[in-house]
């Protein structure tokens, strides 16, 4: 799983500005008014080449008349609890304040994770001299930066990288005998009921009230002599309807649970049909490079209604055009119909997900595919594909060496992906293609 870095500090010190710089987005709202950030905000970033999750938080000690002050503090405490490293920001222009000192004492008392201090808004040597008073905090790691202009940020990131927990060993070596299956979906689609049906026991709480499951719950089970880890997750509503506090924390943990899984099964409600939120969850599974299964639950509610059934089948086919190879299962957890097909499908998908492709076989297939349909001309020049090699599994990942990656049109990428999947026997697992030019290889110019 990706490590978490929580950004904390008193209001208006530039936490959101630093968050936006490191995530290379404008995801966090930035304003001179203290207390703009209320909830925790999550984003992906790279620190010294390593993927991390950044958490932007509200300010410590918001004004007494600010709405949601108690909720802001609760969000900060949850961010500190789940973080691997804490990055505390202060304001170099405002100088060392009693609030900064209180934050330092609080973190010294409560934090069990490494803490790095960064004094922000230090745009030059003169301001750095003026901000030297922050040394009186007696902290182990102190940096003077400008989040707006990136001054001092590279040095800060080097230290953060050193303090991150060590990368886990290759999951393929960690436990080759256990398949991890995460169940995702909107509230009340039957995720917990499916786990109880698979285990034959009431292992997780089931209720008609949406939101009963608030965290990711791991259930180890043995089925047919094979070991599985079933990960039940909180129901994920569309973002605008997610409440603050416990529900938002549960949603984040649900999305992170995909990173621990090999296969993500997205459950939808047959009576309600497939929604944009269901498609976002499918996209999240694929963006996390995990295998995908779409499970249409409550199929018993449309059996006998051929018109409704036909509409639903067309909806699913149309919605999954971006991943037509992903298996779709129709079942009723309540009656047990179709449930027996799930684990055999998981086994087959997991086997393809782990597949290693012979280099000679790969390049032979590549030659036949490109001869049948050569790469198109772009601005008078043709894309050349020299050779391919598999560089990873889970999912099978193939690097194609080409003369210029910018000449790969999305339609030809899709053609290559579909034909290679067919030639290599990948029927239901994803295939990841990476196009690399000579300048991307070792010894070449480093990309910014």
VOGUVEX-325531 format. One line per 8 residues: for each residue z, y negated, x of C-alpha. Coordinates in nm, 2 decimals. Each point is the difference from the previous one (the first is absolute). Example, Ala and Ser with C-alpha at 12.3 -4.5 7.8 and 13.67 -1.06 7.14 Angstrom:
2
0.78:0.45:1.23 ~ -0.07:-0.34:0.14 .
REM end
This chain:
448
0.00:0.00:0.00 ~ -0.06:-0.35:0.11 ~ 0.31:-0.19:0.13 ~ 0.13:-0.30:-0.19 ~ 0.07:-0.35:0.15 ~ 0.20:-0.23:-0.23 ~ -0.04:-0.37:0.05 ~ 0.32:-0.19:-0.10 .
0.16:-0.34:0.05 ~ 0.12:-0.30:-0.20 ~ -0.25:-0.18:-0.23 ~ -0.30:-0.19:0.13 ~ 0.00:0.12:0.36 ~ -0.36:0.14:-0.02 ~ 0.05:0.36:-0.09 ~ -0.30:0.01:-0.23 .
-0.21:-0.18:0.26 ~ 0.08:0.26:0.26 ~ -0.06:0.28:-0.26 ~ -0.34:-0.14:-0.08 ~ -0.10:-0.03:0.37 ~ 0.11:0.36:0.08 ~ -0.16:0.15:-0.30 ~ -0.31:-0.22:0.03 .
0.02:-0.09:-0.36 ~ 0.11:-0.28:-0.23 ~ 0.20:0.24:-0.20 ~ 0.33:-0.19:0.02 ~ 0.03:-0.34:-0.17 ~ 0.08:-0.27:0.25 ~ 0.16:-0.33:-0.11 ~ 0.23:-0.26:0.14 .
0.23:0.05:-0.29 ~ 0.29:0.24:0.09 ~ 0.03:0.32:-0.20 ~ -0.37:0.05:-0.08 ~ 0.03:0.37:0.10 ~ 0.23:0.19:-0.24 ~ -0.10:0.36:0.00 ~ -0.07:0.22:0.30 .
-0.37:-0.01:0.10 ~ -0.16:0.29:0.19 ~ -0.30:-0.01:0.23 ~ -0.17:0.21:0.26 ~ -0.03:-0.12:0.36 ~ -0.08:0.13:0.35 ~ 0.26:-0.06:0.27 ~ -0.13:0.10:0.35 .
-0.25:0.23:-0.17 ~ 0.26:0.17:-0.22 ~ -0.01:-0.03:-0.38 ~ 0.32:-0.14:-0.15 ~ 0.11:-0.12:-0.34 ~ 0.13:-0.36:-0.01 ~ 0.24:-0.12:-0.26 ~ 0.02:-0.37:-0.08 .
0.33:-0.10:-0.17 ~ 0.16:-0.29:-0.18 ~ 0.23:-0.23:0.20 ~ 0.37:0.06:0.07 ~ 0.22:-0.25:-0.18 ~ -0.24:-0.15:-0.25 ~ 0.11:-0.32:-0.18 ~ 0.27:0.07:-0.25 .
-0.21:-0.13:-0.29 ~ -0.30:0.22:0.09 ~ -0.09:0.26:-0.26 ~ 0.02:0.36:0.10 ~ 0.24:-0.07:0.30 ~ 0.19:0.33:-0.06 ~ -0.33:0.19:-0.03 ~ -0.13:-0.15:0.32 .
0.32:0.12:0.19 ~ -0.05:0.35:-0.15 ~ -0.36:0.01:0.12 ~ 0.11:-0.10:0.35 ~ 0.26:0.27:0.01 ~ -0.25:0.26:-0.11 ~ -0.24:-0.12:0.27 ~ 0.26:0.02:0.27 .
0.10:0.35:-0.12 ~ -0.35:0.15:0.02 ~ -0.12:-0.19:0.32 ~ -0.03:0.16:0.34 ~ 0.01:-0.33:0.18 ~ 0.12:-0.34:-0.13 ~ -0.17:-0.32:0.10 ~ 0.21:-0.31:-0.07 .
-0.16:-0.34:0.00 ~ 0.15:-0.34:0.06 ~ -0.14:-0.36:0.00 ~ -0.03:-0.16:0.35 ~ -0.07:-0.34:-0.15 ~ 0.32:0.01:-0.21 ~ 0.20:0.14:0.28 ~ 0.29:0.24:-0.01 .
0.17:-0.03:-0.34 ~ 0.33:0.14:-0.14 ~ -0.22:0.22:-0.23 ~ -0.17:0.15:0.31 ~ 0.33:0.08:0.15 ~ 0.12:0.16:-0.32 ~ -0.32:0.21:-0.02 ~ 0.06:0.11:0.36 .
0.36:0.10:-0.08 ~ -0.12:0.18:-0.31 ~ -0.26:0.20:0.19 ~ 0.25:0.07:0.28 ~ 0.24:0.14:-0.26 ~ -0.23:0.20:-0.22 ~ -0.33:0.08:0.18 ~ -0.03:0.34:0.15 .
-0.36:-0.06:0.11 ~ -0.14:-0.20:0.30 ~ -0.01:-0.37:-0.07 ~ -0.25:-0.24:0.16 ~ 0.04:-0.38:-0.04 ~ -0.29:-0.23:0.00 ~ 0.04:-0.38:0.00 ~ -0.30:-0.13:-0.19 .
-0.19:-0.33:-0.01 ~ 0.03:-0.04:0.38 ~ -0.34:-0.14:0.08 ~ 0.05:-0.11:0.36 ~ 0.23:0.01:0.30 ~ 0.19:-0.31:-0.11 ~ 0.10:0.16:-0.32 ~ 0.09:0.32:0.18 .
0.25:-0.20:0.21 ~ 0.15:-0.15:-0.31 ~ 0.03:0.34:-0.16 ~ 0.19:0.15:0.30 ~ 0.32:-0.04:-0.20 ~ -0.09:0.33:-0.18 ~ 0.10:0.19:0.31 ~ 0.36:-0.07:-0.11 .
-0.05:0.27:-0.27 ~ 0.03:0.26:0.27 ~ -0.27:0.22:-0.14 ~ -0.18:0.26:0.21 ~ -0.36:-0.10:-0.09 ~ -0.09:-0.37:-0.04 ~ -0.36:-0.14:-0.01 ~ -0.13:-0.35:-0.06 .
-0.32:0.00:-0.20 ~ -0.23:-0.19:-0.23 ~ -0.12:0.22:-0.28 ~ -0.25:-0.26:-0.11 ~ -0.17:-0.02:0.34 ~ 0.08:0.35:0.14 ~ 0.19:-0.14:0.30 ~ 0.24:0.26:0.14 .
-0.10:0.26:-0.27 ~ -0.16:0.25:0.25 ~ 0.33:0.02:0.20 ~ 0.19:0.05:-0.32 ~ -0.22:0.28:-0.11 ~ 0.04:0.18:0.34 ~ 0.38:0.02:-0.05 ~ -0.04:0.10:-0.36 .
-0.22:0.29:0.10 ~ 0.26:0.11:0.26 ~ 0.27:0.01:-0.27 ~ -0.20:0.20:-0.26 ~ 0.11:0.36:-0.05 ~ -0.20:0.25:0.20 ~ -0.31:0.13:-0.17 ~ 0.04:0.33:-0.17 .
-0.16:0.29:0.16 ~ -0.33:0.11:-0.14 ~ 0.07:0.12:-0.36 ~ -0.24:0.30:0.06 ~ 0.25:0.13:0.26 ~ 0.32:-0.11:-0.19 ~ -0.03:0.26:-0.27 ~ -0.33:0.19:-0.04 .
0.14:0.21:-0.29 ~ 0.10:-0.27:-0.25 ~ -0.24:-0.18:-0.22 ~ 0.12:-0.34:-0.13 ~ -0.12:-0.10:-0.34 ~ 0.08:-0.35:-0.14 ~ -0.02:-0.05:-0.38 ~ -0.10:-0.36:-0.10 .
-0.07:-0.18:-0.32 ~ 0.10:-0.25:-0.26 ~ 0.34:0.05:-0.17 ~ 0.04:0.29:-0.24 ~ -0.32:0.19:0.09 ~ 0.19:0.32:0.07 ~ 0.06:0.01:0.38 ~ 0.36:0.12:-0.03 .
-0.08:0.25:-0.27 ~ -0.28:0.14:0.22 ~ 0.25:0.06:0.28 ~ 0.24:0.17:-0.24 ~ -0.29:0.22:-0.13 ~ -0.10:0.10:0.36 ~ 0.35:0.08:0.11 ~ 0.10:0.16:-0.32 .
0.32:-0.20:0.00 ~ 0.12:-0.34:-0.12 ~ 0.00:-0.14:0.36 ~ -0.06:-0.36:-0.10 ~ 0.10:-0.21:-0.30 ~ -0.25:-0.03:-0.27 ~ 0.01:-0.26:-0.28 ~ -0.24:-0.17:-0.25 .
0.13:-0.33:0.14 ~ -0.25:-0.14:0.25 ~ 0.16:-0.06:0.34 ~ 0.25:0.29:0.01 ~ -0.10:0.08:0.35 ~ 0.08:-0.30:0.23 ~ -0.05:0.15:0.34 ~ -0.21:0.26:0.18 .
0.17:0.34:-0.04 ~ -0.08:0.29:0.23 ~ 0.01:0.35:-0.14 ~ -0.07:0.29:0.24 ~ -0.13:0.31:-0.18 ~ -0.16:0.33:0.09 ~ -0.29:0.11:-0.22 ~ -0.19:0.32:0.06 .
0.17:0.04:0.34 ~ -0.12:-0.35:0.11 ~ 0.22:-0.29:0.07 ~ -0.06:-0.34:-0.16 ~ 0.18:-0.33:-0.02 ~ -0.05:-0.16:-0.34 ~ 0.06:-0.38:0.01 ~ 0.08:-0.15:-0.34 .
-0.05:-0.38:-0.01 ~ 0.10:-0.29:-0.22 ~ -0.25:-0.10:-0.26 ~ -0.22:-0.28:0.12 ~ -0.10:-0.26:-0.26 ~ -0.25:-0.27:0.08 ~ 0.14:-0.27:0.23 ~ 0.05:-0.27:-0.27 .
0.23:0.22:-0.20 ~ 0.22:0.13:0.28 ~ 0.35:-0.13:-0.03 ~ 0.21:-0.14:0.29 ~ 0.26:0.20:0.18 ~ 0.03:0.38:-0.04 ~ -0.34:0.05:-0.16 ~ -0.19:-0.19:0.26 .
0.18:0.19:0.28 ~ -0.08:0.33:-0.17 ~ -0.37:-0.09:-0.02 ~ -0.01:-0.09:0.37 ~ 0.16:0.33:0.09 ~ -0.24:0.19:-0.22 ~ -0.30:-0.15:0.18 ~ 0.16:0.08:0.33 .
0.05:0.36:-0.11 ~ -0.37:0.04:0.02 ~ 0.02:-0.04:0.38 ~ 0.24:0.30:0.02 ~ -0.23:0.22:-0.21 ~ -0.32:0.20:0.08 ~ -0.13:-0.01:-0.36 ~ 0.05:-0.27:-0.26 .
-0.03:0.10:-0.36 ~ -0.05:-0.29:-0.24 ~ 0.10:0.09:-0.36 ~ -0.15:-0.18:-0.30 ~ 0.07:0.02:-0.37 ~ -0.28:0.17:-0.19 ~ 0.09:-0.18:-0.32 ~ -0.01:-0.35:0.17 .
-0.29:0.07:0.22 ~ -0.06:-0.11:0.36 ~ 0.10:-0.36:0.08 ~ -0.06:-0.24:0.29 ~ 0.35:0.07:0.12 ~ -0.09:0.37:0.03 ~ -0.30:-0.08:0.20 ~ 0.21:-0.23:0.23 .
0.23:0.30:0.07 ~ -0.30:0.22:0.08 ~ -0.13:-0.27:0.23 ~ 0.35:-0.02:0.17 ~ -0.01:0.38:0.07 ~ -0.34:-0.02:0.15 ~ 0.08:-0.32:0.20 ~ 0.30:0.19:0.14 .
-0.25:0.27:0.12 ~ 0.16:0.26:-0.22 ~ -0.17:0.27:-0.22 ~ -0.03:-0.09:-0.37 ~ 0.04:0.20:-0.32 ~ -0.03:-0.17:-0.35 ~ 0.21:0.18:-0.26 ~ -0.07:-0.08:-0.36 .
0.33:0.09:-0.18 ~ 0.07:0.04:-0.37 ~ -0.33:0.16:-0.06 ~ 0.14:0.18:-0.30 ~ 0.00:-0.34:-0.18 ~ -0.38:-0.02:0.00 ~ -0.08:0.37:-0.04 ~ -0.18:0.04:-0.33 .
-0.13:-0.36:0.01 ~ -0.34:0.05:0.16 ~ -0.10:-0.36:-0.04 ~ 0.31:-0.13:0.19 ~ -0.03:0.28:0.26 ~ -0.36:-0.09:0.07 ~ 0.09:-0.37:0.05 ~ 0.28:0.09:0.24 .
-0.22:0.24:0.20 ~ -0.26:-0.28:0.04 ~ 0.27:-0.26:0.09 ~ 0.13:0.22:0.28 ~ -0.35:0.08:0.13 ~ -0.09:-0.37:0.00 ~ 0.33:-0.11:0.15 ~ -0.01:0.24:0.29 .
-0.35:-0.10:0.12 ~ 0.16:-0.13:0.32 ~ 0.14:0.36:0.07 ~ -0.22:0.24:-0.20 ~ 0.12:0.29:0.22 ~ 0.37:-0.04:-0.10 ~ 0.11:0.29:-0.22 ~ 0.10:-0.07:-0.36 .
0.24:0.22:-0.19 ~ 0.06:0.00:-0.38 ~ 0.34:0.13:-0.10 ~ 0.30:-0.02:-0.23 ~ 0.33:0.01:0.18 ~ 0.17:0.03:-0.34 ~ -0.18:0.32:-0.10 ~ -0.08:0.13:0.35 .
-0.37:0.00:-0.06 ~ -0.19:-0.05:0.33 ~ 0.31:-0.05:0.22 ~ -0.07:0.33:0.18 ~ -0.32:-0.15:0.15 ~ 0.18:-0.28:0.18 ~ 0.15:0.18:0.31 ~ -0.31:0.21:0.07 .
-0.20:-0.33:0.00 ~ 0.26:-0.16:0.23 ~ -0.03:0.30:0.24 ~ -0.38:-0.03:0.01 ~ 0.01:-0.37:0.04 ~ 0.26:0.02:0.28 ~ -0.22:0.26:0.19 ~ -0.30:-0.24:-0.01 .
0.23:-0.29:0.08 ~ 0.10:0.18:0.33 ~ -0.35:0.12:0.08 ~ -0.13:-0.02:0.36 ~ -0.37:-0.04:0.04 ~ -0.19:0.16:0.29 ~ -0.17:-0.27:0.20 ~ -0.33:0.19:0.04 .
-0.01:0.07:-0.38 ~ 0.08:-0.36:-0.07 ~ -0.28:-0.14:0.22 ~ -0.25:0.26:-0.13 ~ 0.07:-0.11:-0.35 ~ -0.02:-0.36:0.10 ~ -0.34:0.05:0.16 ~ -0.14:0.17:-0.32 .
0.14:-0.27:-0.22 ~ -0.14:-0.29:0.20 ~ -0.34:0.17:0.03 ~ -0.02:0.05:-0.37 ~ 0.09:-0.37:-0.07 ~ -0.02:-0.21:0.32 ~ 0.22:-0.31:0.02 ~ -0.17:-0.31:-0.14 .
-0.12:-0.30:0.20 ~ 0.21:-0.31:0.00 ~ -0.15:-0.32:0.13 ~ -0.27:0.18:0.18 ~ 0.24:0.25:0.17 ~ 0.10:0.35:-0.10 ~ 0.35:0.14:0.00 ~ 0.03:0.28:0.26 .
0.26:0.28:-0.04 ~ 0.06:0.17:0.34 ~ 0.25:0.26:-0.08 ~ 0.32:0.07:-0.20 ~ 0.33:0.16:0.07 ~ 0.31:0.08:-0.21 ~ 0.30:-0.20:0.13 ~ 0.26:0.09:-0.26 .
0.08:0.21:-0.30 ~ 0.21:-0.09:-0.31 ~ -0.26:-0.10:-0.11 ~ -0.29:0.12:0.22 ~ -0.10:-0.32:0.19 ~ -0.33:-0.02:0.18 ~ -0.10:-0.27:0.25 ~ -0.38:-0.07:0.01 .
-0.12:-0.17:0.32 ~ -0.27:-0.25:-0.09 ~ -0.19:-0.28:0.17 ~ 0.14:-0.26:-0.24 ~ 0.26:0.06:-0.27 ~ -0.10:-0.32:-0.17 ~ -0.33:0.16:-0.09 ~ 0.16:0.27:-0.22 .
-0.08:-0.10:-0.36 ~ 0.25:0.11:-0.26 ~ -0.26:0.21:-0.18 ~ -0.09:0.19:0.32 ~ 0.37:0.05:0.07 ~ 0.04:0.15:-0.34 ~ -0.31:0.22:0.06 ~ 0.14:0.13:0.33 .
0.34:0.07:-0.15 ~ -0.14:0.19:-0.29 ~ -0.24:0.21:0.21 ~ 0.26:0.07:0.27 ~ 0.25:0.11:-0.26 ~ -0.26:0.24:-0.15 ~ -0.10:0.14:0.34 ~ 0.35:0.05:0.13 .
0.13:0.16:-0.32 ~ 0.24:-0.28:-0.11 ~ -0.01:0.05:-0.37 ~ 0.32:-0.18:-0.12 ~ 0.16:-0.17:0.31 ~ -0.08:-0.34:0.13 ~ -0.21:-0.06:0.31 ~ 0.06:-0.31:0.21 .
-0.29:-0.14:0.20 ~ 0.05:-0.25:0.28 ~ -0.30:-0.17:0.17 ~ 0.05:-0.10:0.35 ~ -0.23:-0.19:0.24 ~ 0.00:0.01:0.38 ~ 0.21:-0.31:0.02 ~ 0.27:0.18:-0.20 .
0.05:0.27:0.26 ~ 0.24:0.02:0.29 ~ -0.04:-0.27:0.25 ~ -0.19:-0.22:-0.25 ~ 0.10:-0.34:-0.12 ~ 0.32:0.01:-0.19 ~ -0.03:-0.12:-0.36 ~ 0.23:-0.28:-0.11 .
REM end
